[in-house]
Amino acid sequence: MWSPIVLLLCLIPPVFLLFFFQYRRTFKNSNLPPGPRGLPIIGNLHQLDSSNLHLQLWKLSKKYGPIFSLQLGLRPAIVISSSKVAKEALKTHDVEFSGRPKLLGQQKLSYNGKDISFSPNGSYWREMRKLCVVHVLSSRRVTSFSSIINCEVKQMIKKISRHASSLKVTNLNEVLISLTCAIICRIAFGRRYEDEGTERSRFQELLNECEAMLSIFFVSDYVPFLGWIDKLSGLQARLEKSFKELDKFSQEVIEEHMDPNRRTSKEEDIIDVLLQLKKQRSFSTDLTIDHIKAVFMDLLIAATDPTAATTVWAMTELVRHPRVMKKVQEEIRNLGGKKDFLEENDIQKFPYFKAVIKETLRLYPPVPLLLPKETNENCIIDGYEIAAKTLVYVNALAIQRDPEIWEDPEEFLPERFLYSTIDFRGQDFELIPFGAGRRSCPGMLMATASLDLILANLLYLFDWELPAGMKKEDIDTEVLPGLVQYKKNPLCILAKCHM
Ligand code: HEM
């Protein structure tokens, strides 16, 4: 057995060396953005809590400015919190800022970056993203999915109508996550699960656990030689377990699609498209089953939560602001005419409704720090030298609530978008809920089509009231920790059929 003294003596040289290299780097590059002082080895890790990182970084930006440095263990990091610096990074230096850091949970669940979101910048990512944009997420494909989206939204309306006729409160968090889950199950792998069945809950639990693993804090990502802490804490085993379950699920789905006796529906799903691409060998890398599983996982997670979360936030703000609710319902009902259901084409005629969606995405970007990036090369931003392999957070929430840009930034005021040309498509850096530049969200078309259809029909077909004894001031905006900003306490309100 080694005595503690011998262990200590063995630890001193590596710790000393780390100390030396960390400080040499800081000293050598004196033109780093300012930032809070950290401790040896762990840097600023002890000052941050991953459960509401965007809020803590926002607070720090008020002290240290629109670009500041952090030392996260052995990883240097910068945080960008103004639209001007975001534009410089994501437009002028788009190529340098298009990498992704290799983080344990994200690498494991993406089969070592074989997906799109967590794949490093390179020819594989470029080709896979292009293929997905052309074959899976194009406007032609989104139109072909519209019958599925319409059908699932109609099922949701039936469910809420049943609640309304029995005067039962509707839990919108539950209804909307179940809807977006149903849409993605059909679009991605052609399955329709029973609403409250065990298969559906197995799938939903799997998604929740994977999402947690993508954002959870692993010590080994920041101080690799302390990686044993992840083993001791049980996190490593939890990650292995989620990966195994995800892999088993994807394997079942793929085998089902490869079965020659499978009954095919007339709509191709995403797995069909990916398997065809594999067969055609139109790809420069040989596509393996792992590549398909990785892209499949990516699209499942990317598509389900942010869409549901945005709709819940929109309804939350509308219930808290009866004036806006009345105005948007009048617009939709006057311009929409008399129908059982609003289609995507009807919705394009509603300017105030579109402003409500923009204002929701401004006040609550569902992914407030976008996805973390990593610089590929050294570059100069806002006059500071940023080294290659620096972790980069772009704080979209701070930008979208910046009082220098937005009047009354904390207020829900859709009117601000009525006569403004600012849009969320990645050209206006004041509003970047889908990111900007080459790593921006390729699913924006599908996301906005679903958001429009779900929210417009909820407002067109139902009037919404608070349950007895509840006031609008009682509705909180607390957020669940995680990659996606989801309302923590469910929004439970009463629906009344309008027609
Ligand atoms: C309201 C809904 C959605 C929001 C707010 C949203 C937002 C985002 C954001 C902020 C990013 C990171 C951008 C960056 O790092 O700069 C992202 C990436 C991504 N999103 Fe979305 N998203 C939504 C829906 C979807 C949907 C429906 C899909 C696909 C079906 C999708 C697929 C992706 C993919 C694949 C990436 C990774 C892109 C890359 O790294 O190249 N998203 N999304």
Boltz pocket constraint, residues with backbone or C-beta under 6 A from the ligand:
constraints:
  - pocket:
      binder: B
      contacts: [[A, 116], [A, 117], [A, 118], [A, 129], [A, 137], [A, 298], [A, 299], [A, 302], [A, 303], [A, 304], [A, 306], [A, 307], [A, 310], [A, 365], [A, 366], [A, 367], [A, 370], [A, 371], [A, 372], [A, 432], [A, 433], [A, 434], [A, 435], [A, 436], [A, 438], [A, 439], [A, 440], [A, 441], [A, 442], [A, 443], [A, 444], [A, 446], [A, 447]]
      max_distance: 6.0
